[in-house]
Amino acid sequence: MLTVLRDTRTPALLTAGLVGAMVGGLCLISPALAVAVIGAAAFTLVVLRFPIVLCYTLVAAVTLVSGVTRGKIVPMLRINEVMLVVAVAFLAVFLLIDRARSANLAKIAPVLGAFFVLVLGTVFIPIAYHYSQGRPASIDGLMDMVSPFKFFLLFLVFVIIPKSEREWYPLVVWMVLCGAIVALVGLLQAANVSAVHQLIGNWYASVHTAASLEGEGGRVTSLMGAWNALGMLLMMTLAVGWSALQVPAMARYRVVIAGASLLSFLCLLASGSFAGLVGLVMSILLIELLTNNITTTVKKIGMAVAVAGLGLLIAFPLIESVVLGRLDYQFGNSSDSVLPQTFVYRFWIWSDVFWPAIVKNPILGTSLDIPHQYRWLFAESHYISLLFRFGVVGLVAHVLWTLMMLGWLLAHVRLRNPFIAKMAAAGFATLVVMTISSATNEVFLFTGSIDYLWILFALVANQSALRQPRHSSA
């Protein structure tokens, strides 16, 4: 007996026996629970050994399962939100056992200041005011209001976990690849693959998904549950891919990035998102103008147009019905206007539904929720939504946050390191595009594109502190 206890293998054997007995007991209760516990234990061990896995997992969760119907697996939450909670818990552990990681927090002071301005005007002041007036928010309304905190926590994970550019390079490629997976599913949806329709209908159910599966408007939703959210995610994916292709240190990934970007572009066409398509063009132009001269910009854009045209020519039979259906839906019945049908409809919503309520309470807003007696329950504009829910106070807070972040990103475009400069330019360009797109969509609540934007913020904050400006003050 004493010999057994002295054996150095005994603790490991006892641990294995204990774990085996626990898993066996769980199998008697629920095999699914036993599998979940084993998976969670394995994931914990991997993350403790390789913390960067948390970042890969969050990117996959944002793109591949954020569109799963809320409460489908976990009550009241989406899967990506559950993964974010898990990631934050691990982050707290890492900060306790590795104090050096907390040094990264000094890099985010400008972002933290901008974030405080945003939540002061769109969370704290509105909640205090509306609750004092006896107008509480619903669960959905509160989830929308606290979304800035969710994105900021995501930002913290990506600021603190990666320790070098060598970890960021494949992570950026992973962002582009996950966007391409979403694009591939969208193209299969456009091709009317029955298995894809069944998957989307069962797990990614939404009003947009149902309309898409019925062929309404000639659009696809893929794994995002909404065609506009899909379009903006693909725009973000392509902007990140375009920037990554021009970083010399990422040359080994160029074929993968180019192929994934082509898939994303074709699905962007199939999504029918005019905001995404126009936004993509604007993003590329801004990125190039910020980081290259005019001649280089023209050459690169000409090459991109040629590649995109070839890809479109090859894939057009697959997406022809979707693209033509979308054009007919937008312009077929609007011979008296050159504007898309949905844009004209938005003007009616703003002028007849929301504006009369906004002018009654312009400073602090009308209600945290859009009441069910309203004829239209979506503001169809981030700015109209801000005015309706938070008034001028909320709108000013959002505008100030945007300007502060644009200034911070623009300062980092001038860094010597091409990787950081390109990614900062991508963040600047896409933030400008999303700010413009918010006139006709609540873009800053779109899971996927906004997550990618905050990841770009984190990338810049994570890597820029040790870099020097291209032009010194001397």
Phi, psi and omega in degrees: 000313180297325178296320179296318182291329180283343181297127182296342180277349186300313179302319179295319180294320178295318178298314179298319179295320179295315179297318179298318179295320180295315179296320177299319178295321178295325178298325178293328179279308181200116177301323179297321179294320178297316178298319180297318179295317178298315179298318180295320179295316179296318179298319180298314180297319180295315182294321179296330178275321182230085183303332183299339178302329177302317181294317177299318181295319180293320177299315179296320180295319180297319186272322191264333184230002179293337179276354177299137185309132181303133179081004182297320180244312179248130182305132172070351184238157170266161185297320180295329177290323175297315180296326177294319177299316179298316181297319179295323177297315176297321181300319178298320178296315181297322180293329179286321185267347181223087185295338180298331180295328183294343178297333179298336183296336179294340183283344191256014182305315178296321179293321179296320178296317178295321180296321179298318177300317182297309185286334177297317183274339184244359178229295190293307181296313179299318180297314180299317183291307186293323178292327177292336178268005181074030180238073180290165180261154174285173178300316179297319179296318179294322178298321176294320183292323183272003181303326175303324177294321178299314181292326179291323176296319175301316178302315181298319179301315184282342174284318191270324187288302182295138183251349183203167176297330180298332174278332182284325183305302180294334179293320176295319176299319179298322176301315180293320180294319179295322174298323179291326176297316176301319180295318180299317177298321178296320179293322176293326175295319178295330179276004177061042174286120189297321181296322178292318177300320181293317179300311183293318181295325183277321189252337184240041185293136176195173177298317180293320179298314180299316179296321181293317181293335177272359178084012183285126175077357178060051183228162176237155182242339182053226185266008185264345177079357179205137185290326178291320177297321177297313181300318181288324176297316180294323176299315179297317180301315181291324178294318177294316179298317179300316180293317182295326181298337186260008178265116183305323182293345181256021184302325182296341183260003192297319181297316180297314181296318181296316179296316179295322180293322178297317176301315181297321180295316180296320179289329176299320175297316181292334180292338181070020182273102177296325178297320179292317181292310179296321179297324178297313179300314180297319181298312181298317179298316180295316179301315182291317181294330179283333189239351181222168175277172186297317183299312179298320179299313181299317180297315182293318181292322177299317178295318180296320179296320179296315179295316180295321178296319178296316178297320178296319179298319181290319187266357187301321178303331181286323186249007184303310184296324180293313182295313180295322178297321179294317179297319179294320180297320184278323189240349185295328183249020183232054183295341181270003182211143176272354179279148176300149183302318183293330179290318177298320181295325179296321178302319178296318180299314182295313187285323186264334186255307191266321185300319178301327178282325182295317185292343178284330181222068190286334188279309185242006172096166185266314184198147177289336176241155172275113184302149183292341179284350177290147182289341182219123188266009178233132183288337180060020176196130180296325183285321175297320178297317178298316180294321181292316187270321188239355179071194181298328179301313180293320180296315180296319179299317180294317180296318179297317177302315181298313181295320180295319180289323178297317178297318179296316179294317182298324178296328182275347175295334184275004179291152181294321185295120185294329180296309180293320181299316180293318181290324175295321177295321177297318177296317179298312184296315183288329175293321175298314181297316181293327177295319178290316181296337180293348176295331183237003177209155175274064189299324186285005172246003182281107174298137182114283181293316181290327175297315179298323179297314180292330175293321175297319175304314182296320179301313180296314180295323184293321191255345191277342188298328183268000183268157178249148178299151180297323180242115180283160182290339178289000000 
